[in-house]
């Protein structure tokens, strides 16, 4: 649980004095997009492993 709090603090600190509201929103959306695609890749890998895909 402590790690999640530290990650949250790092995330909030990164966006604190970034600049205009448009830049903040852009980078916030981009970070959410990157996190979503990362989890999509993890899901696809787990799906391939669970169905017995041969990694040749």
ZAMARGU-4260 file (C-alpha; in steps of 0.2 Angstrom, whole numbers, plus 5000, padded with zeros to 4 digits):
<rodrens>
0) 5000/5000/5000 | 5014/5012/5004 | 5021/5010/4986 | 5004/5015/4979 | 5004/5031/4989
5) 5022/5035/4984 | 5017/5032/4966 | 5002/5044/4968 | 5013/5057/4976 | 5026/5056/4962
10) 5012/5058/4949 | 5004/5073/4958 | 5021/5081/4960 | 5025/5079/4942 | 5010/5089/4936
15) 5010/5102/4950 | 5020/5116/4941 | 5020/5110/4923 | 5012/5125/4915 | 4996/5129/4907
20) 4980/5119/4909 | 4980/5113/4891 | 4998/5106/4893 | 4993/5098/4910 | 4978/5090/4902
25) 4988/5084/4887 | 5001/5075/4898 | 4988/5068/4910 | 4979/5061/4895 | 4995/5054/4887
30) 5000/5046/4904 | 4983/5038/4905 | 4984/5032/4887 | 5001/5024/4890 | 4996/5015/4906
35) 4980/5008/4897 | 4991/5002/4882 | 5003/4994/4895 | 4989/4984/4903 | 4983/4980/4886
40) 5000/4972/4882 | 5000/4963/4898 | 4983/4956/4895 | 4987/4950/4877 | 5003/4942/4884
45) 4993/4933/4898 | 4980/4927/4885 | 4993/4920/4873 | 5002/4911/4887 | 4985/4904/4894
50) 4980/4898/4877 | 4996/4889/4874 | 5003/4900/4860 | 5020/4894/4854 | 5033/4907/4855
55) 5045/4901/4842
</rodrens>
